[in-house]
């Protein structure tokens, strides 16, 4: 169902690396996922992907790992951030960026099939020559469907005008695009919605995915010439 759409999306998503250098240690990891939305190297992700890295870290773009890896990582530049809407627009040099994705101009429908994607549970280690091995930083695809619309007011101040998916994503997929079988991006993967049902005979916990609706941030995107 999603094979054609994935072939369009796969070259435009990438892991957001962070690098922290301290006197006694060096840390490199993946904080989340980004995707390109312009020919000028502009990309979207969730703001908490950027703010959630360790203190004094550099944010790096290394390409669409593992299929396209830059010989020399480049630092990500901030263009816009909004901690309430949980939106971040970053930029890398357009000469090394990836193809842009097309954003939907229509509201996603309840019952519509969509797919989550990103770079979960990344494993990074050093080769014998001390170079960084990212072969275990892999893309992951999770087909699902939309089950509801919802407005979330998080304790930390974030507000989501969002839709809920039946399945949730894994750590590292935050900020990735949520796209349809048509290859259009309908949302940005941002959170997990957990509900506990305390029925005395059959208690259960339900986890669903939360995605920011692209239409909710359309005015922000227009201000940065992102259609």
PyMOL commands that set and color helices and strands:
alter all, ss='L'
color gray80, all
select helices_A, chain A and resi 3-9+47-51+214-223
alter helices_A, ss='H'
color red, helices_A
select strands_A, chain A and resi 13-22+25-36+42-46+57-61+74-75+77-82+87-91+113-118+123-126+132-136+140-153+159-165+177-180+185-197+204-213
alter strands_A, ss='S'
color yellow, strands_A
deselect
rebuild
show_as cartoon
